[in-house]
Every structure is written in structure tokens, then in C-alpha cells.
Amino acid sequence: MTDGAERDYFTDRSVLLDPYDYFEEVRVRGPMVELTDRDMLFVTGFDECVEVLLNNADFSSSIAAPGPAAPLPFEVDSDDISAKVAAHAESIRTQDLMVDYDGEAHAAARSLLNPLLVPSRLKANEAFMQTFADEMVREMVGKGTCEILGEVATPYVTLVIADLLGVPDEDRQQFRDVIDAGPPPGNMDAPQETLQSSALAFMVGYFARYLAERRANPQGDVMTDLALAKFPDGSTPDIIEPAKAAMFLFAAGQDTSAKLLGNSMRFLAENPELQDQLRADRSLIPAFIEEMLRLEGSTKMTARLAVRKTKIGDRDVPAGKRVFVGLAAANRDPRRWDNPAEFRLNRPKIKEHLAFGRGAHTCAGSPLARVEVRVLLDRFFEHTANIAISEEHHGPPGARRLDYEASYIVRGLERLHVKLTPR
Ligand code: HEM
């Protein structure tokens, strides 16, 4: 047994600071490791993670958000628990999120997002990002310093999703306030039912009212499209369904995008030569983002539950086994990536990384997340000659003090203070 297996991923603060070190300690025991204390299979291998994510017949997503450490509300007493999982789905999922749905219910819920993610809508949303990001970055560069997560990334991603959904200007501040009060998904300190749930409940209520108005009086806006969207079988969903879909965009796309921005800014601030290279040639930004997603993506893991006796590769997996799908570990699997801990622009087939998952639940917001980060970085390069970490707040190079969110899902800094030198 290694140190890695003796530390607990879900509670040990040293793992939060450096999950990659922990993943390597587990990986030396193989791409799939049984964590007996937790009764879970911990998967760090790239091929093995992909296999699990693509196998929706044998693996349920019901524990994706609650995580693989959450207890099951029934005894596992056979080689096929699919009926039991379906019957207890609501109590297994701690909240009603599409990422935890399976099969047809999942496909139906996801289809409601279609009107939002059409190219014309994303294009209009990008125009909003350009204007908003430019104003915000100019203001920060004018001040000479800023805290990236709280002052830039979080308000930016909140308002981008609000714009995508067509939330009126006068209501946007209310969204910022509610979201600011909640912890990120997978929080290890606050029970999930607390702040995060009340923020989500507020949003479902808000959207349900708003969508009902649009259903009664269509107005040719994006909310009307969402309100009138039908399920794939042609039936009309209860108004709560598009409301939950709208809410879930904030739940899924808020901290993930904000933290990717934070992780990217830290990396750039620590690597001034790379910064200069991207500043001089902005067409390299998308390649930079993909490598950041691989190396320091903001979602460390997801989870699946084996609903029947199955296999991953040659390994037998019993029904009821909870599987830790180590997305960030797979993204550094040396069998898949050459020198995985090294940053390289333009790695071959980089887009195969698992930062956005794979298969039926692949991140629905990945096109948006990529554009969000590209636009903001582009504005920072436009208006700065240099971005540096504030030593006053985080200490000197080699002895940085950086705090990471206490979340088993999200990888990201709590705060990042930077100094901005104008161009
Ligand atoms: C860098 C930013 C992001 C990362 C790293 C990320 C990552 C992920 C991952 C790994 C999943 C799959 C979870 C699973 O298979 O269990 C997922 C699902 C999802 N993401 Fe993202 N995400 C990001 C941004 C966004 C944004 C901006 C949105 C929307 C505005 C969004 C919306 C969704 C939705 C709706 C799902 C659920 C899809 C489903 O269950 O079918 N994400 N995301």
C-alpha cells in the first residue's frame, strides 16, 4: 500500500492542494485500484475512464454529482440492481440535476437545452462576452491589480450564462448575489443541502415563473424558445423541466468556467515567456486552452455506479460498485500522453482529453466554456504588457501560498491576486 492509498481523497487537505501527486501515488498500483475503506474502484487510466463513460448500459450516472463516497439507500443483493437504482433514483441523487439522470429521462432533459446552444445564439452570446470582458479588463488594468476569481471570473461567467438565457438586465444583479453566496459543487465542508441548494432552488423558481409567462405570451426571445421546446417524442414538458435545465446551466457552468479561468491565469502569470508568445500570436490561445484543460482542467472527477455485474477491460466489476472516474488523472495518464506533467502547446489529438467528460453526458457547455476563456484571455493580452502574481498576497516564486477550493469535484483557486502592467 502506498501513501496515496492511505490518504483519503475526500477529506485530506494535502490532496486538495495537489491532487496530481495523489493520483500518481494511486496510479503506481495500476489504472484501476480498489479503495477498500471507501468500497470504491478508483480509475486513473485514460482508456479505462473512457470505457466507463461510454458504457451507459452497465453504469448509471445517478452518483455523478453526489459522488462515489455517497452511501446507497438499499442493500446490493444481486448481480443486477438496475431496477433498484431506477426505483431509488431520487434518493440516490441528492439534487435534481440532469447530470445524474440516466437513459431516456436524461436524453429528454438534455434536449431542452438545444435552443440555447445553436450557433446563432452562441454567436450573439460571444458578442456580449467581447463587450463585457473588454470593459471589465480595462477597468482592472486601470487599477493595476485585481483578484481574478472574485472580481473578474465569477461575475463574467455568471453574466455570460444570464445573457445566454436572456435574463433581463434588471434581474442580473440578483443572480450574482445568489451565486456568490453558494459554494462550488462537491463542497467538502458545507452539506450539499445548504447554500448551494438554496441558490439552485431560487433559480428554478425564478425561471419557472419567467418561462410560464413566455409560454402564455410568446415574445420571440430565447426564453420563449426554451419555454416552447418539446421533448424528442413531441410531448410538451411541464414548465418545471425547462426551468431546471436553465438552472442547471448555472450549476454546471459557473464554477467550472470561473476556475478554469483562474487556473489559466495562474499558469500564464507564472510563465511570462508563454504569456508573451500568446500576446504576440493570439491564434495560439485555443491550443493553450486545450492544454490547460488537460493539465489543470477544473473538473477533477465524476462518478458512475455499476448497475449490473460488468467489466472494465479484463477486470470484473460487481453490481453496486461505485466508480471514481478520475478525469484529471486520465488527462495525465503516461500511457496516453507523452510526458504528461509537462505543458506543451499543440499536442497531437489534444482534444481527446477528458476535461469535459465523454459519451452521453459530455459537457453540453463546452463550446461556450472555450469561447468564454478565449475571449477573456484575448482581452487581457490586448490591454496588458505583463500579468504577474501578487507576491504581497501569494508569496515569492517557489514559496507561493495558494488556496484551492475544498471540493472533490472542482479543481480551482479560491483567490488569485495579480499585478497588471498596462500595454
Ligand atoms: C471549463 C469549464 C467546464 C468544465 C471543465 C466542464 C466539465 C463538465 C464535465 C466533466 C461534465 C460531464 C459530467 C459527467 O459525465 O458526469 C459536464 C457536464 C455538463 N456541463 Fe460542463 N463543464 C464546463 C463548463 C460548462 C458550461 C459553461 C456549461 C453551460 C453553460 C456547462 C454545462 C454542462 C451541462 C448541461 C452538463 C451535463 C450534461 C449531461 O448530463 O448530459 N458546462 N461538464
Residues whose N, C-alpha, C, O or C-beta is under 5 A from the ligand:
A	BS01	HEM	A64 M98 V99 R110 L249 A252 G253 T256 S257 L260 S298 T299 T302 L354 A355 F356 G357 A360 H361 T362 C363 A364 G365 S366 L368 A369
